[in-house]
Amino acid sequence: MFENLTARLDRAVRELRGSARITEELLDTSLREVRMALLEADVALPVVRDFIERVRGKAVGAEVLSSLTPGQAVVRVVRDELQLILGADGSLRLDGPAPAVILMAGLQGAGKTTTVAKLGRWLREQRKSVLLASTDVYRPAALEQLERLCHENQLDYFPATSDQAPLAIATAALHKARARFIDVLIVDTAGRLHVDEAMMSEVRELHVALQPSDTLFVVDSMLGQDAVRSAGAFAAALPLSGVILAKMDGDARGGAALSVRHATGAPILFMGTGEKSADLQPFQAGRVVSRILGMGDMLSLIEDVERKTDRKQAEDLAQKLRRGKGFDLDDFRGQLQQMRNLGGLGSLMDKLPGGMQIPKEMVQQVDDRHLVRLDAIIGSMTRAERRRPDLINGSRKRRIAGGSGTAIQDVNRLLKQFDQAQKMMKKLNKKGGMANMMRGLSGRMPGGFPR
């Protein structure tokens, strides 16, 4: 996410490098690039105008400290103003009497139902009991979709049928949540292909009946200005307490993130960063701005490692190596799975300082599809071959390639990558680094794959 905006902002700041001070002429050139970067990112024009004027007012005549270059001084101003656009961080209102009710609204196709399940999983990880209900009786299989997502994520689902009225479903779900002393009830509402009065009337009726502690609008961040317009329409019809940006991983521009707060006046609470149920992150303006400016987001990376890696598997591997048993292809496969759980190399690069400067071709070589292919190759090996890769000769490679639907060259590349990972593990184990790495898992990436 934000790749295009990050690249353009980097070019804008580059214009100021090597200058002894910030002049109006240099600033005009730089801000022209910033303006184009924001407009190309589909940021709303009023937001761009206000932003440019505020940056200009603060940057002209700004004191350049001895530790800062003019470029760095402008970046500091841009950073502060971007955070101002995104607004203060918000949070869910869960402190009232149980159950806290969260009403979810949004257009059809925005990823609302998937986001409902993601939010339910996130709340469960916060040690909250959660009940999910759907009032979308119009879209075919909408009720079944939420039920399936609940089953996949071990979440409680309130059963309903398409012949029931949305209000009846919602009130029955609320009674059940109260009777079972559930902490949070999340109610999914019907979406439409566009904003219409019938849709707004229904969701307002649900709002009056449920008196939710939070009314959240789920917006498809890939829609750009269309997303911002729909957010404004919902904000005019409902007292929104927050926004969730869905599909942020598919938006290289990032304009919706910078415009939706302006359109709704409501804080952005979460953003969806992938297709998996665990891919929902609390929205924190400072971290997002760091990503936009190419400074990375190490805190989010550490939290991802803590949430999505298997600590027991990591400790078992550390103990195995300490006992002198070698790192084999089963271990390598486990590390590939850890990488996939973290969203692949692209997701990691998005959070590492300077990660955006790594060529896209290199990142694409280790995308999720590539990791799946490597897993398939290892899965086509026998147990003996996974434990002793030296057994794999030419005829075995042909069999493995045929069984995994890949080429012999792919098998050779995997074995070469495994050899590099095995050498790295040996070095770590000799220095005691493996044990230290596993003990400090929250501060480092899991080993086993070239990073």
C-alpha positions in Angstrom: 0.0 0.0 0.0 1.0 3.6 -0.6 3.7 2.6 -3.1 2.9 5.3 -5.6 2.5 8.1 -3.0 5.8 7.1 -1.3 7.7 7.1 -4.6 6.4 10.6 -5.6 7.0 12.1 -2.1 10.6 10.7 -2.2 11.2 12.5 -5.5 9.7 15.7 -4.1 12.1 15.7 -1.1 15.0 14.8 -3.4 14.7 18.2 -5.0 15.8 19.9 -1.7 18.8 17.7 -1.1 22.1 19.5 -1.3 20.5 22.9 -0.6 21.8 25.0 2.3 18.4 26.4 3.1 14.7 26.3 2.1 13.9 28.9 -0.4 10.4 29.7 -1.8 11.6 28.7 -5.3 12.9 25.3 -4.1 9.8 24.8 -2.0 7.5 25.6 -4.9 9.2 22.9 -7.0 9.0 20.4 -4.2 5.4 21.1 -3.3 4.4 20.8 -7.0 5.6 17.2 -6.8 3.8 16.7 -3.5 0.5 18.1 -5.0 0.8 15.7 -8.0 1.6 12.8 -5.7 -1.6 13.4 -3.6 -3.8 14.0 -6.7 -2.5 10.8 -8.4 -3.2 9.0 -5.1 -6.9 10.1 -5.5 -6.8 12.3 -2.5 -9.8 14.7 -2.5 -9.0 18.1 -4.0 -10.1 20.2 -0.9 -7.8 18.0 1.3 -4.9 18.5 -1.1 -5.3 22.3 -1.2 -5.5 22.6 2.6 -2.5 20.3 3.0 -0.3 22.2 0.5 -1.1 25.6 2.0 -0.4 24.4 5.6 2.9 22.8 4.5 3.9 26.0 2.7 3.1 28.2 5.6 5.1 26.1 8.0 8.1 25.3 5.7 8.8 28.8 4.4 11.3 30.3 6.8 11.4 27.2 8.9 14.5 26.9 11.0 16.7 24.1 9.7 18.5 22.7 12.7 22.1 21.6 12.4 21.0 17.9 12.5 18.6 18.4 9.6 19.0 19.1 5.9 16.3 21.2 4.1 14.8 18.0 2.7 14.5 16.5 6.2 13.0 19.7 7.6 10.3 19.6 4.9 9.7 15.9 5.6 9.1 16.8 9.2 6.5 19.3 8.3 4.9 16.9 5.8 4.8 14.2 8.4 3.1 16.4 11.0 0.5 17.6 8.4 -0.2 14.1 7.2 -0.9 13.1 10.8 -3.2 16.1 11.1 -5.2 14.9 8.1 -5.5 11.4 9.4 -6.6 12.7 12.8 -6.2 11.4 16.3 -6.3 7.6 16.8 -9.7 6.3 17.9 -10.9 3.1 19.6 -14.0 1.1 20.0 -16.4 2.0 22.8 -16.5 -1.2 24.8 -16.7 0.2 28.3 -20.5 0.4 28.7 -22.9 -2.3 29.8 -22.6 -5.6 28.0 -23.3 -6.4 25.3 -21.6 -3.6 23.5 -23.3 -3.5 20.0 -21.3 -2.7 16.9 -23.5 -1.9 13.8 -21.6 -2.4 10.5 -22.7 -0.4 7.4 -21.3 -0.1 3.9 -21.9 -0.6 0.2 -22.2 -4.1 -1.3 -18.8 -5.3 -2.5 -16.8 -3.3 0.0 -15.7 -6.4 1.9 -18.1 -5.7 4.8 -19.0 -9.2 5.7 -15.4 -10.4 5.6 -14.5 -7.4 7.7 -17.2 -8.3 10.3 -15.5 -11.7 10.7 -12.1 -10.1 10.9 -13.3 -7.7 13.6 -14.9 -10.6 15.5 -11.6 -12.5 15.5 -9.6 -9.4 16.6 -12.0 -8.9 19.5 -11.7 -12.5 20.5 -7.9 -12.0 20.6 -8.6 -9.2 23.0 -10.3 -11.8 25.2 -13.8 -10.6 24.4 -16.8 -13.0 23.9 -18.4 -12.1 20.6 -21.7 -13.0 18.8 -22.0 -12.2 15.1 -25.4 -11.7 13.3 -26.3 -10.8 9.8 -29.4 -8.8 8.7 -28.6 -9.0 5.0 -31.6 -11.0 3.8 -31.3 -9.7 0.3 -28.0 -10.8 -1.1 -27.9 -14.5 -2.1 -26.0 -16.6 0.4 -25.0 -13.5 2.5 -26.2 -15.3 5.7 -24.4 -18.5 4.8 -21.2 -16.5 4.1 -21.1 -15.0 7.6 -22.0 -18.4 9.1 -19.1 -20.0 7.2 -16.6 -17.3 8.3 -17.7 -17.7 11.9 -17.2 -21.5 11.7 -13.7 -21.0 10.1 -12.7 -18.6 12.9 -14.4 -20.3 15.9 -16.8 -17.4 16.4 -20.4 -17.6 17.7 -23.0 -17.0 14.9 -26.6 -16.1 15.4 -28.6 -18.2 13.0 -31.2 -16.5 10.7 -33.1 -17.2 7.5 -33.8 -14.9 4.5 -37.6 -14.9 5.2 -37.0 -13.0 8.5 -37.2 -9.2 8.8 -33.8 -7.5 9.4 -35.1 -5.8 12.5 -36.5 -9.1 13.9 -33.1 -10.8 13.4 -31.2 -7.9 15.1 -33.4 -7.7 18.2 -33.4 -11.5 18.6 -29.6 -11.5 18.4 -29.5 -8.7 21.0 -31.7 -10.7 23.4 -29.5 -13.8 23.0 -26.3 -11.8 23.6 -27.8 -10.4 26.8 -29.0 -13.8 28.0 -25.6 -15.4 27.4 -23.7 -12.4 28.9 -21.8 -11.8 25.6 -19.3 -8.9 25.7 -19.8 -7.7 22.1 -22.6 -8.2 19.5 -21.6 -7.3 15.9 -24.5 -6.8 13.5 -23.8 -6.9 9.7 -26.3 -4.9 7.6 -27.3 -5.2 4.0 -25.2 -3.4 1.4 -26.4 -1.9 -1.9 -24.6 -1.2 -5.1 -25.2 2.5 -4.5 -26.5 4.8 -1.8 -30.3 4.7 -1.8 -33.1 5.9 0.6 -34.4 2.4 1.2 -31.0 1.2 2.4 -30.5 4.3 4.6 -34.0 4.0 6.1 -33.4 0.3 7.0 -30.0 0.9 8.6 -31.4 4.0 10.5 -34.2 1.8 11.9 -31.7 -0.8 13.1 -29.7 2.0 14.7 -32.7 3.3 16.6 -33.6 -0.2 17.8 -30.1 -1.4 18.8 -28.7 1.9 20.1 -25.2 0.6 19.2 -22.1 1.8 21.1 -20.3 1.9 17.7 -21.6 2.5 14.2 -18.8 1.6 11.8 -18.6 2.3 8.0 -16.6 -0.2 6.0 -15.2 1.5 2.9 -13.4 -0.1 -0.1 -10.2 1.9 -0.2 -9.6 0.8 -3.8 -12.5 2.9 -5.0 -10.8 6.2 -4.3 -13.1 9.2 -4.7 -16.2 7.0 -5.0 -15.4 5.6 -1.6 -15.0 9.0 -0.1 -18.4 10.1 -1.6 -20.2 7.1 -0.2 -18.6 7.6 3.2 -19.9 11.2 3.2 -23.4 10.0 2.4 -23.4 7.5 5.2 -22.0 10.1 7.6 -24.9 12.4 6.8 -27.4 9.6 7.4 -25.9 7.9 10.5 -23.9 9.1 13.5 -20.8 7.2 12.5 -18.3 6.5 15.3 -15.6 5.1 13.1 -14.4 3.9 9.7 -12.7 0.7 8.6 -10.6 0.8 5.5 -11.0 -2.5 3.7 -8.6 -3.8 0.9 -5.8 -1.5 1.8 -3.3 -4.2 0.5 -4.7 -3.8 -3.0 -4.5 0.0 -3.1 -1.0 1.3 -4.1 -2.3 4.9 -4.0 -3.7 5.4 -0.5 -5.9 8.3 -1.3 -8.9 7.0 0.6 -7.0 6.8 3.8 -6.1 10.5 3.5 -9.6 11.6 2.4 -12.2 9.6 4.3 -11.5 11.3 7.7 -12.2 14.7 6.0 -15.4 13.3 4.4 -16.9 11.7 7.6 -15.4 13.5 10.5 -15.1 10.0 12.1 -11.8 8.4 13.1 -10.3 5.5 11.1 -10.3 2.6 13.5 -9.0 -0.3 11.5 -7.6 -1.2 8.1 -7.8 -4.5 6.3 -4.3 -5.6 5.1 -5.0 -8.9 3.3 -7.5 -11.6 2.6 -6.9 -13.7 5.7 -9.1 -13.3 8.8 -6.1 -12.2 10.8 -5.3 -9.4 8.4 -7.0 -6.5 10.3 -4.9 -3.9 12.1 -5.9 -1.0 14.4 -5.3 2.2 12.5 -2.6 4.3 14.0 -1.9 7.6 12.1 1.7 7.8 13.2 2.5 4.4 11.9 0.7 4.9 8.6 2.5 8.2 8.0 5.8 6.5 8.6 4.9 4.0 5.8 3.8 6.7 3.4 7.1 8.5 3.9 9.1 5.3 3.4 10.2 5.1 7.0 8.6 1.7 7.7 6.5 0.5 10.6 8.5 -1.7 12.9 6.0 -1.7 15.7 3.3 -3.2 13.4 5.8 -5.7 12.1 6.7 -6.8 15.7 2.9 -7.1 16.5 2.4 -9.2 13.4 5.2 -11.5 14.4 3.7 -11.8 17.9 0.2 -12.5 16.7 0.8 -14.7 13.6 3.9 -16.8 14.3 3.7 -20.2 16.0 5.9 -19.7 19.1 5.8 -23.4 20.0 7.0 -24.4 16.5 9.8 -21.8 16.9 10.9 -23.1 20.3 10.7 -26.7 19.1 13.0 -25.8 16.2 15.5 -24.1 18.6 15.6 -27.1 20.9 16.0 -29.5 18.0 19.1 -27.5 16.7 20.5 -27.3 20.2 20.3 -31.1 20.5 22.5 -31.2 17.4 19.8 -32.4 14.9 20.1 -30.7 11.6 17.7 -28.3 9.9 15.8 -30.3 7.3 13.2 -29.6 4.7 10.3 -30.1 7.1 11.7 -27.3 9.2 12.2 -25.2 6.1 8.6 -25.8 5.1 7.5 -24.6 8.6 9.4 -21.4 8.1 7.8 -20.9 4.7 4.4 -21.2 6.4 5.4 -18.6 9.0 6.3 -16.3 6.1 2.9 -16.8 4.5 1.2 -16.2 7.8 3.0 -12.8 8.0 1.6 -11.9 4.5 4.6 -12.8 2.4 7.7 -10.7 1.6 5.6 -7.8 0.2 3.8 -7.2 3.5 7.2 -7.3 5.3 8.8 -4.8 2.9 5.9 -2.5 3.4 6.8 -2.2 7.1 10.6 -2.2 7.0 12.4 1.1 6.8 13.6 1.6 3.2 11.7 -1.5 2.1 9.9 0.3 -0.6 13.2 0.9 -2.4 13.7 -2.8 -2.9 12.9 -3.6 -6.6 9.4 -4.9 -7.2 10.8 -7.8 -9.3 12.7 -9.1 -6.2 9.7 -8.9 -4.0 7.5 -10.6 -6.5 9.9 -13.5 -6.7 8.8 -14.4 -3.1 5.2 -13.5 -3.2 2.5 -15.7 -1.8 2.1 -17.8 -5.0 5.8 -18.5 -5.0 5.6 -19.7 -1.4 2.6 -21.9 -2.2 4.7 -23.4 -5.1 7.6 -24.1 -2.8 5.3 -25.8 -0.3 3.9 -28.0 -3.1 7.4 -29.1 -4.1 8.3 -30.1 -0.6 4.9 -31.8 -0.2 5.8 -34.0 -3.2 8.9 -35.4 -1.5 9.0 -38.5 0.6 9.5 -38.3 4.3 13.1 -39.6 3.8 13.8 -37.0 1.2 12.6 -34.2 3.4 14.9 -35.4 6.2 17.9 -36.1 4.0 17.8 -33.8 0.9 21.2 -35.3 -0.2 19.1 -38.3 -1.4 17.5 -36.2 -4.1 19.1 -37.2 -7.4 18.1 -36.5 -11.0 15.4 -39.1 -11.2 13.9 -38.1 -7.8 13.8 -34.4 -9.0 11.8 -35.4 -12.1 9.3 -37.3 -9.9 9.0 -34.4 -7.4 8.6 -31.9 -10.3 5.9 -34.0 -11.9 4.1 -34.5 -8.6 4.0 -30.8 -7.8 3.2 -29.5 -11.3 6.5 -27.6 -11.5 9.8 -27.8 -13.5 13.0 -29.5 -12.5 14.6 -25.9 -12.4 12.0 -25.0 -9.7 13.1 -28.0 -7.6 16.8 -27.0 -8.1 16.0 -23.4 -7.0 14.2 -24.7 -3.9 17.1 -26.9 -2.9 19.5 -24.0 -3.4 17.4 -21.8 -1.2 17.2 -24.5 1.4 21.0 -24.9 1.4 21.4 -21.2 2.1 18.8 -21.4 4.9 20.5 -24.4 6.4 23.9 -22.7 6.4 22.4 -19.7 8.1 20.8 -21.9 10.8 24.1 -23.6 11.5 25.8 -20.2 12.0 23.1 -19.0 14.3 23.2 -22.2 16.3 27.0 -22.1 16.7 26.8 -18.5 18.1 23.8 -19.2 20.3 21.9 -16.9 18.1 19.2 -19.3 17.3 18.1 -19.6 20.9 18.3 -15.8 21.4 16.3 -15.3 18.2 13.5 -17.5 19.4 13.5 -16.0 22.9 13.2 -12.6 21.4 10.8 -13.6 18.7 8.8 -10.4 19.0 11.8 -8.4 17.9 13.1 -10.4 15.0 11.8 -12.2 11.9 11.6 -16.0 12.0 14.6 -17.6 10.3 14.6 -20.2 7.5 14.0 -18.1 4.4 16.2 -15.5 2.7 15.1 -12.1 3.8 
